[in-house]
């Protein structure tokens, strides 16, 4: 990775979910589908139509490319809604509403990109969770902004280092599309045996 490389927003999400997964995908180019990936792709089929539409008092810009030269991140936001003079980045996720820090980092980074591109304050964003058909408002607090910037730096450091060990989160590992490539349970066993 060179100094001018921009970290894609989606990979920031992957890094917070699991640094090893991030490394396998971002640095080594490993990809694999499972039911979660396929469902997410299916849900995004209707969302991934670039364009502008109006719903009531809300103007919706779909598939907006954003970047931050300061943070060296870029990516596509599922939508940016403009209502009551505010810009609101919106991401669509397949799961259910909860405090998914990986989703919050991705959304906050998108908000920071929008601020840099437009010169406008972005106070919050929203995540639509398909699993329970609800929106979650994510306030871009000073703490979340700082955590997001730290996550960006940590992801960059991970990318140039050695492959991280498997995480200790069996539920995440079982849901991960890269389990067959990462082999977290097997690697942990080998590490316990000192091999």
N, C-alpha and C positions, 0 to 999 in steps of 0.2 A: 504494500500500500504506500503510495507516495503522499507527500504533504498536501497536494491539491485535490486528492480524492474527496468526494462528498459522500457521506454516509447516508444511504437511503433510509427514510423514516421507518419503513417496514422492518428494517434490520435492527433498529433501536428497540422495537417491540420484541423481536426475537431475542435480543441480548438480555433484556430484563426477564423474559420467560426462562431462558437458560443460556448462560454464556457458551457452553459447549455446543449447543444447537446453532447459536449465532456463528461460532467459528466454523463449524462444518458447512453451513450454508454460505456465509459471506466470504470466508477465506478459501475454502476448498471447493466451493461450488456444488456441494452435495444437495440434492433435492429428492423428495419422495412424496407420493400422495398417500393419504389414508382417508377415512370417511370424514374427518374434520376438515381437511383441506378441500376435498371435493364439495362438501356442503357449503363451505365458505365461498368457493368459486361460483357455485350455483346461485347463491344469494346475491353475489355481486354482479351477475349478468345484467340485471335491469339497472343497477346503479352505475355501471361502467359506461353509460352512454354520455359522452361529453355534450355539453350544451347549457343553455340558460332557460329556466322556466319560472313562471310566477304562480304562487299558491297564496291566494288572499293578499295580505300585505307583505309577503315574504318573497324576495327574489332569490332564486336558487341557482348557483353556478356549480355544475357537476364536473368532477374530474379536473380539478384545478392543480396545475403544476406550481409548486412553491419551492423556495430554497432560501438558505441563509448563508451569506458569504462569511459572516462572523463565526458561525458555529460549524460551517462546512457540512451541512445536512441538506438533503433535498428529497422530493417525492411528490406523489399525487395525493391530494386530499379528496376523499369521496365526494364531499360537497362543501361549499361555503355558502351559508345563508346570510342574506342581508335583510335585517328588519329593524325598524325603529332606529336607523342610523348606525347600527352595530353590525360588525362582521362576526359570524359565528362558524368556526370550522366544525364539520360533522363527519364522524367516521361511523361506518356500519360494521357490526361484528356479529358472528353467528351465535355466540353463546348467550348466557343469561346475565342480567345486570348484577354486578358485584364490584368490589374494589379491586379491579385488575390493574395493578400498577403498570404493567407492560402497555396496556391500552392507554392509560393516562399519559405515560411518557411520550408515546407516539403522537397523541392528540396535542399535548402541550408543545412539543417540538414543532408541529404544524402551525400552531398559534404563534410561536416565536418567529417562524418564517414569514407568516402573514404580516406580523408587526413590522418586520424589517422591510418587506416589499412595499407595504402601503403607507407606513408612517403613522398608522392608527393603532390605538390601544386595543388589544384583544383580551377581554376580561375572563372569558370562559369559552369552552367548546362543549359539544354534546356528542354522546355515543349512543347510537340506536342499536339495542341488543335484540336480534331476531328471535332468540330463544324465548323471551317473554314479551316481545313487541313493545318495549318501553325505551324511553330515552333517559339517559343519565346526564345531568349537567356536571361538568368538571370545571371547577373554578381554578383559574391559573394563578394560584397564590404565590407569593414570593418563595415559599418553601418548595412547592411543586416545580417552579421555574428553576430553582437552584438544583434540585434533585435531577431534573431532566438534563441540565447542562453537565452535571457530574456523570450521569449515565452515558452521555455522548462521549465524554473523555474516556470513561472506562471501557466503552465498546471499542474505541480506537486503540486503546492499549491492548485489549484482548486480541484484536485482529493481528497485531504485530508480534504477539508472544507465542508461547507454546500452546498446544491444544489444551483447554481446561479439562479437569477431571469431571466425571459425571456428578450431577447434583444429587442431593439427598431428598428427593421428592418423587416417590414411586408413582403417584397419581399423574404428575406431569409427564414422567417418562412413559407410562403406559399410553397416554393420549398423544404423544409426540409422533409425528410422521417419520422421524429419523431413527426410531428405536432400533431398527434392523441394521442401520449403518453405525450408529453410535455405540450400540451394545452396552448400555449403562450397567446392567446387572452383571454381565460377564466381566466387564472391566473392573467393577468393584470387587468381585470375587477374586480376580487375579491379583489385585492390589492387596487384599487381605492375606492372600497366600504368599505375598512378597515376591511375585514373579515379575 
